Amino acid sequence: MNERELFEKGCFSPSWLEDTEVEQPISAVYTRHSKDMKTLLKELDDIKERIQEIQARQWHLAKLLHFHENEFAKE
């Protein structure tokens, strides 16, 4: 039986409670990255374009769903 099957049956290995992660100071985990204004504006434009693409897809799917629900696509 593998570890997943044991876990699903409620059986844990003897070492399941042991902490295997080494604690790191916060400064090692979170590092601050400063970006210039040009880079931030470029990233913002990319995000806006992505949102517009998603909205266009959402509108298209809503239109297809409307046609399907109103039986425009009869077989």
N, C-alpha and C positions, 0 to 999 in steps of 0.2 A: 504494500500500500504506500502511495507517495504522500508527501506532506500535505498536499491539498485535500486529499481524501480524508486524512486524519483530522484536518482542521474542520472540514464539513461535518464530520461525525462527532465533533466536540472533543476530540482527543488532541491534546497539545503535547508538543515535545517537551522534555524536561527543561530545556533552556529557553522556552518561549518568553519568559519574563525578563531575560537578560537584555540589557540595553547595549546594542551593538554599535550605536552611533557615537562618535566622538564629539563632545561639545566644543563648539568653536565660539570665539568672541564675536559679538555683533558686528564689530568693525570688519571682520573677515567675511561675514556673510553678506552684509549690505555695503556695497561700495557706491559712492556717488559718481555719476557720470554727467559731466556738463557738456552740453551741446551748444553750438552757436545758433543764432537766430535763423540763419539760412537753412540749416539742417532741420530745425524744428518746423519751419514753414513748409519745407518739402515733405516731411513726414505727415503734416496736417493735410496737405493737398492729396497725398496718397490715400489717407484715411477717408477724406471726403469723396474721392473717386470710387473707392471700394463701397462706401455706403450707397452711392448713387447706383452702382451696378447691382447691389443687393436689392434696392428698392425697385429697380426695373424688373428684376427676376420675380420679385414678390408680386408685382402688378400683373405680370404675364401669367403667373400661376393662378392668381385670383381670377383672371379672365377665363382661363381654361376651366377652372373649377365651376365658375358661373355657367359656362356653356354646357358642361357635363351635368350639372344639377338640373338645368332646365331642359334636358333631353334634346339638345341640339346635335348630340353625337349619337344618334340612334343607329343600331346595327341592323 
